[in-house]
């Protein structure tokens, strides 16, 4: 239906021949949903869409899920502004799945590049299904019954440590107490199993002694973050990434300071992991 070029061996595809700034018909939306479940992250170039069209695109997948810690686009509280500047560089340096501190983490996110540095500022994604499938069979079986705790406070500890940080994020802390999710999640569309722990928000594996939990998580992170499970995207202005938050992690490459990088993101409400 559209021109699709794979970006990585395990995940990622660039889609051409679609204008996300127009109303999408039912067949196109169905194709996008299937392509997202299959490729895990989709990339689109030269999409100069309005905030209203950004929101409309998200609504084809589910209700938007506002983020409690980021500024938003005027008139569009569901569109978060992710901006790194000389004075306020990005604090996100770790691989993560978005907002796993919620009981129902996001289905996915739609990220648009608005202002880019002269060079650098790429983003990497990893396939959680490919990482799980590459583990030894015995370890895969052991992980299936485990659950892990995820924490907003853990993920935003740098912001909370800033002067006034706890006051600014007090409501977010009250609204987002720690939650637990399965260590291995089953994708609701494909049925594929994938690891569902991440360095940013996961604090511990329940039922294990602290040292054993730390060792197991460290081993899983080292395994997951191998380049063979990744793809890399070099941004251009008005490029868009649409990723499946249920089966990927991502990390920005913060190699462009002191230049500015501004992105706008809508996150889509998801379901309870099983």
C-alpha positions in Angstrom: 0.0 0.0 0.0 2.9 2.3 0.8 6.6 2.3 0.2 8.3 0.7 3.3 12.1 0.5 3.8 13.5 -1.4 6.8 15.7 0.6 9.1 17.1 -2.2 11.3 17.3 -6.0 11.1 15.2 -6.5 14.2 12.8 -3.5 14.1 12.1 -0.2 12.4 10.8 0.9 9.0 10.6 4.2 7.1 7.2 4.7 5.4 6.9 6.9 2.3 3.8 7.9 0.3 1.6 8.9 3.2 0.5 12.4 4.3 -0.2 12.4 8.0 -1.5 15.9 7.8 -4.7 14.7 6.0 -7.7 12.8 7.3 -6.8 9.1 7.1 -9.3 6.6 5.8 -10.1 3.3 7.6 -7.9 1.2 5.3 -4.9 3.4 6.0 -5.4 3.4 9.7 -5.8 -0.4 9.7 -2.5 -0.7 7.7 -0.7 1.6 10.1 -1.8 -0.5 13.1 -0.7 -3.7 11.5 2.6 -2.1 10.4 3.3 -0.8 13.9 2.7 -4.2 15.5 5.0 -5.8 12.9 7.9 -3.2 12.6 7.5 -1.9 16.2 8.6 1.6 15.2 7.6 3.6 12.1 9.3 6.7 10.7 7.9 9.3 8.4 9.8 12.3 6.8 8.6 15.8 5.9 5.3 15.8 7.9 4.6 19.4 8.6 1.4 18.7 10.5 -0.5 21.0 12.8 -0.9 20.2 16.5 -4.6 19.4 15.8 -3.5 16.8 13.2 -0.9 15.5 15.6 -3.7 14.9 18.1 -6.0 13.4 15.4 -3.3 10.9 14.4 -3.0 9.8 18.0 -6.7 9.3 18.3 -6.7 6.6 15.6 -4.8 4.5 18.1 -6.4 5.5 21.4 -6.9 8.4 23.9 -3.9 10.7 24.5 -2.2 10.3 27.8 -0.8 13.6 29.2 2.6 13.5 30.9 2.7 14.9 34.5 6.2 16.4 34.3 6.7 18.2 31.0 5.5 21.5 29.5 2.9 21.3 26.8 2.0 23.1 23.5 -0.4 26.0 24.0 -4.0 24.8 23.6 -2.9 21.2 23.4 -2.3 19.7 26.9 -1.8 16.3 25.4 1.3 17.4 23.4 4.4 17.4 25.6 7.4 19.6 24.7 10.7 17.8 25.0 13.4 20.5 24.7 17.1 20.4 25.5 19.0 23.7 25.5 22.3 25.1 26.6 20.7 26.2 29.9 18.5 23.1 30.4 20.1 20.0 28.8 18.2 16.8 28.7 18.3 14.6 31.8 17.1 11.4 30.0 20.3 9.4 29.4 19.0 5.9 29.9 17.2 3.3 27.8 13.5 3.2 28.8 9.9 2.4 27.9 7.7 5.4 28.4 5.8 5.9 31.6 6.0 2.3 33.0 5.3 4.0 36.3 1.6 3.9 35.4 -0.7 0.9 36.0 -1.6 1.1 32.3 1.6 2.2 30.5 1.2 3.8 27.0 0.3 1.8 23.9 2.8 4.0 22.0 4.0 7.5 21.3 4.2 9.9 18.3 7.2 12.1 18.4 7.8 15.0 15.9 11.1 16.9 15.4 10.6 20.7 15.4 14.0 22.1 16.1 17.2 20.1 15.6 20.9 20.7 16.3 23.4 21.1 13.3 24.4 17.5 13.9 23.8 14.7 16.4 20.6 14.1 18.4 19.7 10.7 16.9 17.4 8.3 18.7 17.8 4.6 19.1 15.1 1.9 19.6 15.4 -1.7 20.7 13.2 -4.7 20.2 12.1 -6.2 23.6 10.8 -9.3 21.8 14.1 -10.0 20.0 16.0 -9.5 23.3 13.7 -12.0 25.2 13.9 -14.6 22.4 17.7 -14.5 22.5 17.9 -15.4 26.2 18.7 -19.0 27.2 15.5 -21.2 27.4 15.9 -21.8 31.1 16.2 -18.1 31.9 13.2 -17.3 29.8 11.1 -19.8 31.8 12.3 -18.4 35.1 11.4 -14.9 34.1 7.8 -15.7 33.1 6.5 -15.7 36.6 8.3 -12.7 37.9 7.1 -9.2 38.5 9.0 -5.9 38.9 8.3 -2.6 40.6 8.3 0.6 38.5 8.5 4.1 40.0 7.9 7.7 38.9 10.2 8.9 41.7 13.0 6.7 40.4 12.7 8.0 36.8 12.6 11.7 37.8 15.1 11.6 40.6 17.4 14.2 38.9 14.5 16.6 38.5 13.3 16.0 42.0 16.8 16.8 43.4 16.8 20.2 41.8 15.9 23.3 43.9 12.1 23.3 44.1 11.8 20.0 42.2 9.8 18.2 44.8 7.4 21.1 45.1 7.0 21.3 41.3 6.4 17.6 41.0 4.5 17.0 44.3 1.2 16.3 42.6 2.8 13.9 40.1 4.4 12.0 43.0 1.0 11.7 44.7 -0.7 10.6 41.5 1.9 8.0 40.6 2.9 5.7 43.5 5.0 2.7 42.6 3.3 -0.1 40.5 4.4 -3.6 39.5 4.3 -5.2 36.1 5.3 -8.6 34.7 9.0 -8.9 33.9 7.9 -10.5 30.6 5.0 -8.9 28.8 2.8 -10.5 26.1 1.9 -8.2 23.2 -1.9 -7.9 22.9 -1.9 -7.9 19.1 1.0 -10.2 18.0 1.1 -12.4 21.1 4.9 -12.0 21.1 6.6 -12.0 24.5 9.1 -9.3 25.4 11.1 -8.1 28.4 9.4 -5.3 30.3 12.0 -3.8 32.6 14.0 -0.7 32.0 16.8 1.3 33.7 14.9 4.5 34.1 11.8 3.3 36.0 12.3 -0.2 37.2 13.5 -0.4 40.9 13.5 -4.1 41.8 12.2 -7.6 41.0 9.6 -8.6 43.6 10.3 -11.6 45.7 14.1 -11.5 45.3 16.7 -10.3 47.8 18.0 -6.8 46.9 21.4 -8.0 45.7 19.9 -10.8 43.6 17.4 -8.4 42.1 20.1 -5.9 41.2 22.3 -8.6 39.6 19.5 -10.0 37.5 18.3 -6.6 36.3 21.9 -5.6 35.5 22.4 -8.8 33.5 19.1 -8.2 31.6 19.9 -4.6 30.8 23.4 -5.6 29.5 21.8 -8.2 27.3 18.9 -6.0 26.0 21.2 -3.1 25.1 23.3 -5.0 22.6 23.4 -3.3 19.2 22.0 -6.4 17.5 18.5 -5.6 18.9 18.6 -2.0 17.9 17.8 0.5 15.1 18.9 4.1 14.9 17.1 7.1 13.3 18.7 10.3 12.2 16.1 13.0 12.5 15.2 15.7 10.1 12.8 18.7 10.7 9.2 17.5 10.7 10.2 13.8 10.8 7.8 11.7 12.9 8.5 8.5 14.8 5.5 6.3 15.8 6.6 3.5 18.2 4.9 0.6 20.0 5.7 1.3 23.7 4.7 -2.3 24.6 7.5 -3.9 22.7 10.3 -1.4 22.5 12.7 0.8 24.5 14.4 3.9 23.2 17.1 6.4 24.2 18.1 9.8 22.8 21.7 10.4 21.9 22.5 13.6 23.8 25.6 14.5 21.8 24.7 18.0 20.6 25.1 20.3 23.6 25.1 23.4 23.7 22.7 23.3 20.7 18.9 23.2 21.0 16.8 20.2 20.2 13.0 20.5 20.5 10.6 17.6 20.0 6.8 17.4 20.5 5.3 14.1 21.6 1.8 12.6 22.1 1.6 9.5 24.2 -1.3 7.1 23.7 -3.1 5.4 26.5 -2.4 1.7 26.8 -3.7 -1.4 28.7 -2.6 -3.3 31.8 0.5 -5.5 30.9 0.0 -9.3 31.1 
